[in-house]
């Protein structure tokens, strides 16, 4: 497995990976599928702001994607300039391969290299596997926002986890 920067040719697969998470309702908090054009704009915006978009690649096939971005719009609230919020998504077929850990290792390394001090995870309370993953990696739960979101006829509780980089 190779962890590398995403390239434009990866965007259709990245879009598919994000879309795999939508029907469960416990990751994306949207009922609208992503488009290649939308994910292309997202990737370009991340790159333009100096934020990484990385992929896990096995023999030329992208099986996971990760990125981090601003937490609380640090361009307007510079007090948050040392904090990021991240996301890691895997293709359904890639679960249990170690790709999530490899992506997180690289993402944390890049965040540190960019002078960031804290990484935030926002996880649906129903997504126990993601909460356990983050806790295993040293994230600590710092708050819950009950019934803050609503998708697929279900009220969603957001769990906030924080990692000291």
Buried (B, 14 or more C-beta within 10 A) or exposed (E): BEBEEBEEEBBEBBBBBBBBBBEEBBBBBBEEEBEEEBBBEBBEEBBEEEBBBBBBBEEEEBBBBBBBBBBEEBEEEEEBBBBBBBBBBBBEEBEEBEBBBBBBBBBBEBBEEBEBEBBBBBBBBBBEEBBEBBEEBEBEBEEEEEEEBEBEEEEBBBBBBBBEB
